[in-house]
Amino acid sequence: MPSVSKIPKNVNKYVTKCAFKIKNEALEHGKGVSFFNGKISGESKIFIGTEYGVSFDNVNNPNDIFIHNHPSGAVLSNSDLFAAVSTDVKKVFASTPSGFTAMDLTTVKKSISKKEMLDCIRNEKEELGKFAKTLLEPYIKQFITIEKIPKEIYDNLNNKFGIILNDKIKEFAKMTGATFSDVKWSDYKQLNK
């Protein structure tokens, strides 16, 4: 039986609204939130990164929950998970125009160590790298560089890769007891108010 999240509902509701606010940004935006005794005890300003990443200094900023967006529409990445586990973040969000994926690490089984989680993420990243190379190789031979692959073909490859990544993230959650969420904004009509 899965554990119950240690993140209070009101805090989770607030960070979901924060994720909603940055969902359409063209560059990655990130924000940290901390909570204590069921209340938000601190939050960072919004950090603006690049199209493919945003850094977050959790030493000097609130660090219980990390919210960021993926302009590409991608789900949580292995890098997102690795950073969250490494820095003891309790929940990480990746927001997109259509919804968000999140991993709640407060529900991880007590028998799973931080090292085991990081090793699992490293192994999955290695497997995903091999899969991406296999997927792209014929097209790179044909079009010379990734940038020259026609958008329609690239989007199709990206979609296939996203499905595999999503499956790997779900496997991580199942193995560790973490709670993976894949939510559509249409399920949160009250956020539009």
N, C-alpha and C positions, 0 to 999 in steps of 0.2 A: 504494500500500500504506500503511495507516495506521501512524502512529508508535506506539511502545510507551510506556505511561504511565511517568512518572518518579516516581510515588508507590509507595513500597515496599509489598509485599503485606501485611506485618504492620501497617503504618500504616493501609492501606485497610480491613483487617479490624477494627481498633479503631474507626475512625470509623463504620463500618457498625453496629457494636454501639451506639455512641453515638446514631446515628440511630434505631435500634430502640427504645432506652429512652425517647425523647421522642415516639414515633409517635402516641400517644393523648392527648397533652396538649390541653386545650381552648383554651389560648392558645399563640401561637407562642413557641417556645423556641429559642435559638440558642447555639452553642458554636464556638469557634475552636481549631484544633489546628495546631501547627507541627512540622516534623520536620527532622532533620539527620543525615546519614550513616546513613540507614536506620532511625533511631530517633526516637521522639517526643521533641522537645526542649522542648515547652511546650504547655500547654492552658489555656484560660480556664475560668472558672466558667460555669455555664449562665445565660444572660441570658433573662429572661422579658419578653415583649412584650405585644401585644394579640391579639385574634382574627385580625387582618389583617396583622400585621407585627412584626418584632423588629429593633432596631438593634444594630449591632455596631461597636465602635470598634477597628478593626484597627491603629491606630497604637500602642496600648498593650497589645495582646493578641495572642496567637498567631494567625497569619493565613494559613497555607498552605492550610488546608482550613476551610470554613465549613459547619457542619451546622445545619439548622433544620427545623422541622416546619411543615406546612400543615394546620391543623385542618379546613379545607374539603375536603381530599382532592385539591387541585389539584397539577398538575405544577409543575416549575420555572417561574417567571414571567420575563418580560422584565426586570423590575426586579431579580430575583435575578441574572440573567446580567449586567446592566449593572453592578451593584454589584461582582460578582466580577471582571469584566474591569477596571473602573476602579481597583480596589484591589489588583490583581495576585494575587488568590486563585488557587490552582492547581486546586482542585476545590470545587464547591458541591453540597450535598445538599439536597433537599426531601423530608422524611419524612412519610408519611401512615399511617393505620391499616392500609392494605392493602399498602404497599410504599414505594419511594422512586424518585425520579428524580434523576439527578446529571449534572453536566457536568465532565469532566476536561479542563482547559485546558492540561495539560502536553503534549498531543499536537497542539496547533495547528501548522499548517504555518508554517515559518519565513518564507515569503513573505507572510504575512498580518500586517498591522500592528495595533497596539492601536486606532488611530484607525479603521481599516476595520471592525474588530469592533464598536466602539461605534456607528459609523454604521449598520451592519447592524441592530443591536439597536434603535436609534432608529426606523429605517424600519419594522421589523416591529411595533414598539409602536404607531406611527401607523396602520398597516394594521389591527392588531387593535382599536384604538380605534374605527375606522370600522365594522368588522364588528360589534363589540358594540353600537354605537349603532343600526345597521340591525336587528340582532336584537331589541333591547329596545324600539325606538320604537313598534311597534304595541301592545305591552303597556302601556307607560307611558301612552299615550293612553287606553287602556281602563281601567287601574287607578290612574292619576294618579301614583303613585310606585313605585319599585322595591320598596320595603318592602311594598306592598299586592298585589304579584303573588302569586297562590297558589303555595305551596311546590312543588307538583307541576310547575307550568309553569316556575317559576324553576329547579328542579333540572334539567329537560329542557333549558332554554336554557343553563344552566351546563355541562351535559354536552357540548352542541354546541360551546360556546366552548372547552372543555377539549380537545376533539379538534383544533380548529383551532390552538390554542396549542401542543399537542404536535407537530403537523406543522411549525409555524414553528420550534420549538426544534430539531427534527431537521434542517430546512433549514440552520439556523445551523451545526450540527455538521458537516454535509456540506460546506458552503462553506469552513469554517475548518480542518477536520481535527480539531476537538475531539471527544472521545468522549462520546456521550450514552448513559446507562444508564436503563432503565425496568425495575425489578426488583420482584417480588412477595416479600413476607416468607415466603410458603410455600416459597420456594426456599432459605430460610435456617433450616431447622428447628433447627440447632445453636444459634441465638441464643436459643431458648426455654429452654435449659438453665441 
